[in-house]
């Protein structure tokens, strides 16, 4: 069988592995490197960017995307050969670039969409270059660095590392742009540890570290989603340890439980929000959704262009800001954001990619043939949950886009390997039958 990832036996960190972990960390903090950061890193402080931050942001972007370009060029033949593994996500990236034609801010959209596409190609390269086990170890190394850096920032620079919003001055944001971003990445870190399946003794220390940072972030959303992740993880482990028929029953039961829990939550939304320290507007999110929807239906087919709507007080975004009376940087709903920026076409492309990933995953889970299926499932789950009140996929310099593409490519590779294995098995069966028939004929002749 042809080998898609030729270095499956390579487990040493190496310079390349450290570079990958660094690039992933850059995406995890959305390019907001402490002290040397692009302007969007200052969105929670309200401060103007210094010369160091301005040029440091440009240089950091150049270094990151220059490194990605070098990695892609070094493995260009395989990248081109396996572009089809990106399937719908490649279409989404190309649509983002094309949207510069109809964007409110064409040059701005182009400057954002090209790195967005390159980040997607980096996700493909990452999936091609390493086996899933190695991918997870690199991701874990990156997450450990971010968690430790957050603790160090809180100890040495509390003025920068603590959240500045009213009522949350003791919550940690660490090296991230906000406490919610900190909690979100640490939830992803716990999913990585659970997906590695390295055993309790090896998984417990990093798991406790990540849970500690989640708790200190004060992000209620992260707390709830982490509880969901742990619950689903327990259910998945039970499914994988069961018979094939039992897995189907448990999967249906888990789906019914999720739907019922969602219905109960919506019925008692006010009490649930009060328990989490929020109101029924979800900290103003419902107000944003109500103001954004008219703009979605204004350009329903292709949207306003990638990163072509939210630009501070410029353009049509000013009308949303004026209505809600605070600065808004995205729609606080990933599906609404895709519809706003890339229209119904972009949303359809994403939903096709998401549905295809779940289909491939479900077919493999019924057979329980891969110990890393948990990671794939948890990542898809996090994408779905977090995009209900945040935006994860279309974030400029965002990590979720990179790992989403890599997971989808991994699933395509597994599907390709399954198809090749089935073809080889069929060829072997045919050859065996032919040999058996020839032997039988020779016996009859004798």
C-alpha atoms as one frame of an Amber mdcrd trajectory, in Angstrom:
protein
   0.000   0.000   0.000   1.439   3.476  -0.884   2.585   5.387   2.184   1.064
   8.855   2.496   3.211   9.905   5.456   6.724   8.513   4.973   8.093   9.471
   8.391   5.714   7.537  10.597   8.576   6.160  12.699  10.085   9.593  13.422
   9.331  10.479  17.063  12.219  12.825  17.926  11.312  16.501  18.413  13.918
  17.839  15.963  14.284  21.368  14.684  11.340  20.978  12.315   9.062  19.753
  15.109  10.018  22.699  17.317   9.393  25.069  14.406   5.934  23.536  13.896
   5.124  23.893  17.603   6.193  27.552  17.443   4.049  28.220  14.389   1.060
  26.565  16.062   1.618  28.679  19.179   1.631  31.800  16.993  -1.756  30.819
  15.584  -3.045  29.985  19.065  -2.422  33.562  20.259  -3.693  34.931  16.914
  -0.334  36.514  16.239  -0.630  38.626  19.394   2.896  38.111  20.719   3.314
  39.887  24.084   5.170  43.216  23.788   5.670  42.699  20.036   2.259  42.348
  18.478   0.072  43.507  15.591  -2.602  46.104  16.278  -5.392  43.587  16.918
  -3.529  42.437  20.028  -4.494  45.749  21.633  -8.235  45.398  21.151  -8.821
  44.662  24.841  -6.563  47.442  26.164  -7.624  50.333  23.958  -4.005  51.440
  23.617  -2.371  52.676  20.429   0.282  50.490  18.864   3.857  51.588  19.466
   6.513  51.566  16.765   7.933  48.363  18.243   4.524  46.690  18.076   3.851
  47.889  14.538   7.149  46.729  13.063   7.330  43.718  15.371   3.928  42.620
  14.084   5.037  42.961  10.473   8.286  41.087  11.093   6.562  38.299  13.043
   4.001  37.838  10.262   6.781  37.777   7.678   8.763  35.206   9.666   5.752
  32.939  10.226   4.379  32.935   6.700   7.878  32.864   5.220   8.515  29.686
   7.230   5.228  28.194   6.051   6.054  29.049   2.444   9.460  27.367   2.816
   7.898  24.203   4.264   5.336  24.079   1.468   7.955  24.581  -1.258  10.184
  21.849   0.157   7.308  19.374  -0.107   5.532  20.928  -3.096   5.064  17.750
  -5.232   3.193  15.946  -2.455   1.237  19.092  -1.550   0.001  19.381  -5.135
  -0.716  15.664  -5.316  -2.851  15.686  -2.176  -4.597  19.058  -2.584  -7.761
  17.065  -3.168  -7.617  16.010   0.493  -8.552  19.598   1.437 -11.646  19.320
  -0.764 -14.220  21.787   0.552 -11.810  23.694   2.786  -9.690  24.559  -0.255
 -12.845  25.931  -1.863 -13.483  28.053   1.224  -9.927  29.455   1.104 -10.190
  30.250  -2.616 -13.559  31.914  -2.072 -11.994  34.068   0.660  -9.317  35.252
  -1.783 -11.851  35.847  -4.556 -14.027  37.886  -2.185 -11.498  40.720  -2.383
 -13.242  41.584  -5.685 -16.530  42.527  -3.969 -15.254  43.465  -0.491 -15.773
  46.907   1.072 -12.009  46.977   1.588 -10.487  44.991  -1.316  -6.806  45.387
  -0.438  -7.487  44.605   3.232  -9.399  41.445   2.304  -6.612  40.345  -0.024
  -3.956  40.895   2.663  -5.966  38.775   5.093  -7.245  36.060   2.762  -3.872
  35.021   1.309  -2.406  34.214   4.766  -5.710  32.489   5.578  -5.240  30.218
   2.556  -1.571  29.636   3.442  -2.577  28.609   6.963  -4.949  26.052   5.441
  -2.142  24.684   3.263   0.004  24.470   6.391  -2.723  22.290   7.918  -2.518
  20.010   4.865   1.305  19.895   5.081   1.120  19.112   8.806  -1.219  16.174
   8.152   0.974  14.934   5.304   4.295  15.328   7.075   3.523  13.528  10.340
   1.425  10.577  11.537  -1.471  11.546  13.802   0.437  10.490  16.940   3.267
  12.865  16.067   0.853  15.664  15.189  -0.703  15.402  18.628   2.671  15.383
  20.392   3.680  18.586  18.566   0.353  20.192  19.403   0.748  19.160  23.049
   4.251  20.640  23.156   2.868  23.917  21.802   0.004  23.959  24.320   2.340
  23.259  27.238   4.494  26.203  26.206   1.444  28.475  26.046   0.100  27.349
  29.429   3.456  27.841  31.156   3.967  31.189  29.438   0.532  32.290  30.676
   1.425  31.446  34.281   4.751  33.279  33.971   2.991  36.332  32.497   0.497
  36.416  35.364   3.308  36.255  37.933   5.695  38.758  36.312   3.343  41.070
  34.392  -0.096  40.945  36.054  -1.054  44.285  34.534  -0.881  42.723  31.072
  -1.905  39.166  31.927  -5.143  39.863  33.807  -8.384  40.698  32.040  -9.219
  44.406  31.959 -12.986  44.197  31.563 -15.244  45.296  34.416 -15.895  42.574
  36.981 -13.184  40.267  35.625  -9.996  41.917  36.860  -8.789  38.695  38.524
  -9.424  36.503  35.476  -6.423  35.326  33.499  -5.878  36.131  29.854  -2.145
  35.428  30.038  -0.423  35.758  26.681  -3.769  35.693  24.861  -5.916  38.637
  23.775  -8.716  37.875  26.251  -9.788  35.483  28.977 -12.187  33.772  26.557
  -9.363  33.183  24.064  -7.226  31.765  26.882 -10.000  29.415  28.008 -10.789
  28.350  24.447  -7.220  27.327  23.607  -6.807  25.491  26.902 -10.020  23.551
  26.217  -8.492  22.590  22.872  -5.341  21.553  24.775  -7.328  19.147  26.962
  -8.904  17.641  23.824  -5.398  17.064  22.452  -4.321  15.251  25.629  -7.470
  13.123  25.659  -7.029  12.344  21.961  -3.444  11.157  22.481  -4.633   8.335
  24.751  -1.190   7.982  26.396  -2.445   6.487  29.655  -3.453   8.078  32.954
   0.020   8.591  34.441   1.397  10.372  31.372  -1.764  12.346  30.595  -2.610
  13.529  34.121   0.113  16.240  34.615  -0.586  18.207  31.396  -4.322  17.682
  31.857  -4.237  19.175  35.356  -2.136  22.098  34.117  -4.593  22.918  31.334
  -7.623  22.535  33.626  -5.973  24.888  36.126  -5.493  27.597  33.499  -9.094
  27.101  32.289 -10.344  27.603  35.841  -8.208  30.727  36.334  -9.315  32.213
  33.007 -12.779  32.740  34.441 -14.295  31.963  31.036 -17.736  30.532  31.823
 -18.119  29.327  28.285 -14.849  27.401  28.532 -15.990  25.804  31.791 -19.259
  24.603  30.235 -17.639  23.326  27.043 -14.865  21.586  28.984 -17.563  19.792
  30.983 -19.140  18.746  27.694 -15.786  17.554  26.344 -15.147  15.369  29.392
 -18.675  13.959  29.260 -18.429  13.138  25.559 -14.964  11.648  26.090 -16.383
   9.252  28.676 -19.166   8.289  26.291 -16.724   7.721  23.415 -14.484   5.510
  25.545 -17.527   3.451  26.472 -18.539   3.184  22.813 -15.091   2.121  21.625
 -14.935  -0.557  24.325 -18.303  -2.002  23.289 -19.407  -4.307  20.497 -20.313
  -2.934  17.091 -24.057  -3.154  17.752 -23.681  -1.588  21.183 -21.691   1.306
  19.689 -24.574   2.146  17.369 -27.053   2.083  20.271 -24.766   4.163  22.485
 -24.171   6.656  19.681 -27.910   7.114  19.204 -28.383   7.420  22.973 -25.648
  10.060  23.164 -27.276  12.023  20.342 -30.678  11.834  22.084 -29.116  12.933
  25.365 -27.474  15.907  23.673 -30.733  16.999  22.018 -32.665  16.593  25.284
 -30.050  18.514  27.262 -30.156  21.320  24.688 -33.960  21.452  24.903 -33.878
  21.596  28.716 -31.220  24.297  28.589 -33.292  26.444  26.235 -36.377  25.931
  28.421 -34.508  27.051  31.542 -32.139  29.462  29.828 -32.539  32.283  32.321
 -31.694  30.080  35.323 -28.761  28.485  33.512 -27.330  31.856  32.508 -27.720
  33.173  36.060 -25.810  30.140  37.349 -22.966  30.980  34.975 -22.994  34.651
  35.855 -24.515  35.718  32.522 -27.816  37.195  31.424 -30.153  35.921  28.719
 -28.469  38.160  26.136 -25.302  36.039  26.523 -23.230  39.097  27.456 -24.690
  41.137  24.621 -24.294  38.466  21.936 -27.987  38.317  21.066 -27.947  42.074
  20.480 -25.032  41.665  18.068 -26.796  38.835  16.217 -29.933  40.955  15.811
 -27.887  43.815  14.331 -25.754  41.604  12.078 -28.576  39.611  10.484 -29.884
  42.489   8.285 -26.391  42.824   6.787 -26.261  39.079   6.111 -29.453  39.192
   4.057 -28.278  42.359   2.279 -25.551  40.329   0.524 -26.904  36.790   0.987
 -25.039  34.943  -1.760 -21.364  35.977  -1.478 -21.296  38.144   1.653 -19.231
  41.250   2.340 -15.853  39.638   1.701 -13.370  37.882   3.975 -12.488  40.283
   6.829 -14.354  42.867   4.775 -17.025  43.846   7.266 -15.458  44.286  10.701
 -12.944  47.089  10.496 -13.424  49.096  13.664 -15.549  52.160  13.005 -15.064
  52.061   9.244 -17.622  50.935   6.711 -20.967  49.346   7.579 -19.612  47.889
  10.833 -20.049  51.353  12.352 -23.818  50.913  12.253 -23.572  47.742  14.357
 -21.205  49.434  16.811 -23.541  52.425  17.105 -26.527  50.151  17.772 -24.938
  47.987  20.481 -22.794  50.860  21.875 -19.518  48.951  22.138 -16.777  47.983
  19.708 -17.473  44.692  17.934 -14.787  42.648  16.155 -16.850  39.706  14.887
 -20.409  38.364  14.927 -19.851  36.117  17.996 -21.331  33.223  16.057 -19.142
  31.337  13.624 -21.951  30.278  11.278 -23.355  33.817  11.181 -19.838  35.141
  10.564 -19.310  32.846   7.580 -22.648  33.960   6.165 -21.734  37.609   6.733
 -18.290  37.427   5.134 -18.681  34.701   2.483 -22.453  34.446   2.111 -24.590
  31.376   1.567 -21.958  29.950  -0.789 -19.273  30.049   1.905 -21.628  28.647
   4.538 -22.663  25.802   2.221 -19.012  24.961   1.522 -18.226  24.833   5.235
 -21.284  22.716   6.058 -20.367  20.261   3.281 -16.847  19.910   4.701 -18.197
  19.490   8.230 -20.837  16.937   7.252 -18.334  14.930   5.187 -15.923  14.811
   8.133 -18.642  13.490  10.451 -19.680  10.893   7.876 -16.152   9.516   7.464
 -15.632   9.585  11.217 -18.876   7.747  11.968 -18.092   4.999   9.470 -14.718
   4.395  11.142 -16.049   4.638  14.693 -18.517   1.851  14.015 -15.500  -0.394
  13.482 -13.352   1.233  16.218 -10.239   0.827  14.099  -8.240   3.916  15.054
  -7.141   4.980  18.529  -6.980   8.643  17.416 -10.630   8.851  16.426 -11.268
  10.555  19.764  -9.129  13.533  18.729 -10.961  13.908  15.433 -14.357  13.737
  17.118 -13.470  16.183  19.909 -12.085  18.732  17.447 -15.236  18.589  15.312
 -17.319  18.873  18.476 -15.375  21.945  19.623 -15.816  23.596  16.230 -19.575
  23.085  16.453 -19.929  24.189  20.072 -17.621  27.184  20.071 -19.046  28.607
  16.871 -22.432  28.937  18.529 -21.292  32.064  20.394 -17.765  32.706  19.080
 -15.962  32.715  15.747 -13.214  30.120  15.418 -12.768  29.252  11.740 -12.546
  32.636   9.995 -10.252  34.215  12.580  -7.241  35.774  10.949  -4.143  33.919
  12.232  -6.422  31.452  14.042  -5.364  27.975  15.219  -8.754  26.293  14.844
  -8.668  26.763  11.064  -5.262  25.056  10.848  -6.219  22.052  12.979  -9.633
  21.788  11.301  -7.975  21.441   7.894  -5.431  18.964   9.269  -8.147  16.793
  10.844 -10.195  16.775   7.637  -7.082  15.809   5.665  -6.282  13.050   8.155
  -9.783  11.650   7.678  -9.379  11.771   3.896  -6.054   9.928   4.186  -7.653
   7.233   6.330 -10.486   6.888   3.829  -7.960   6.578   0.999  -6.013   3.920
   2.920  -9.238   2.004   3.606 -10.101   2.044  -0.090  -6.639   0.796  -1.055
  -6.822  -1.918   1.601 -10.212  -3.036   0.259  -8.869  -3.138  -3.303  -5.838
  -5.162  -2.215  -8.059  -7.527  -0.255 -10.299  -7.995  -3.294  -7.293  -8.652
  -5.534  -5.966 -11.157  -3.021  -9.350 -12.920  -2.878  -9.573 -13.094  -6.681
  -6.009 -14.384  -6.947  -6.715 -17.005  -4.277  -9.851 -18.182  -6.052  -7.999
 -18.404  -9.369  -5.169 -20.376  -7.759  -7.682 -22.643  -6.036  -9.517 -23.198
  -9.341  -6.276 -24.010 -11.180  -5.310 -26.459  -8.439  -8.719 -28.124  -8.598
  -8.484 -28.473 -12.370  -5.044 -30.067 -12.110  -6.389 -32.546  -9.579  -9.316
 -33.387 -11.861  -6.846 -33.923 -14.750  -4.769 -36.234 -12.623
